[in-house]
Amino acid sequence: MADTVETLKQYGLNTICRSALCPNQGECLACGTATFLILGDQCTRNCTFCAVSKGAPLPPDPDEPEKLAQAVAALKLRHVVITSVTRDDLPDGGAGHFAATLRALHRNVPAATTEVLTPDFCGQEQAIDTVIAAEPDVYNHNVETVARLYDLVRPQAKYNRSLDLLTHVKEKAPGIYTKSGLMVGLGEEFSEVVALLQDLRVAGCDLLTIGQYLQPSPHHLPVTRFITPEEFVAYKEAAVQAGFVHVESGPFVRSSYRAHELFTLIGAGAYDSGHGSKFGYSDER
Ligand code: SF4
């Protein structure tokens, strides 16, 4: 772990693992997975559950994509997740920087599988297409909570806009796995979550994570309720029944939790690999 922290410092890189104080850091790193936070650590939005700093972001670092790819090579990571704060201050929302980072990874560590966890780019299809064209293996966009709680939890986002993004990715690039995640314990009803799962499946979403919301500080949204292990099992069963290919559901589950496992399972033939990626993309990346 210490080496990883040292390497990240050496390359001047942020991980959401560290800035969000994720409880799974040790396990993920041991499995060769980390989630990099690109485009700085200042977000232009103000979600009430999120510990990321809000404020005026700095311009993107043009060297970040190459530095990140070199750090991944140095850390011998197998699965790389790239996420960012929301950059509503940039014309393309940072999509070009995501694409440049993916291309640097494909060049420097072609064996690593890649996953992007993007903002909603204000629904700009051109921005989404820019990221798709750089061929991530997994395209993740979190819906975070049920439609009724959007104004409270993520006031600058829109429920249907997030679903439309996932729908667009699946229509434009059926070979990419799409993924989403939500937190529970914010006051949602079981039936509302089941309705959300249906909406995600209609959007063609393949992969899902469900975790307990934990209040990062007294200034953030309070936890309404701690969801029981039995309820997490019930959510997983409802998601599998709805047709999700892979579901992680549990108190400490986060967006990239066990993200690499999907490819282990595909490698073992557990899932149909007709989804492209290392199992079918062209090499012209
Ligand atoms: S947009 Fe993302 S990084 Fe920004 S406040 Fe919301 S959850 Fe946090």
Boltz pocket constraint, residues with backbone or C-beta under 6 A from the ligand:
constraints:
  - pocket:
      binder: B
      contacts: [[A, 43], [A, 44], [A, 45], [A, 46], [A, 47], [A, 50], [A, 51], [A, 52], [A, 84], [A, 85], [A, 86], [A, 119], [A, 154]]
      max_distance: 6.0
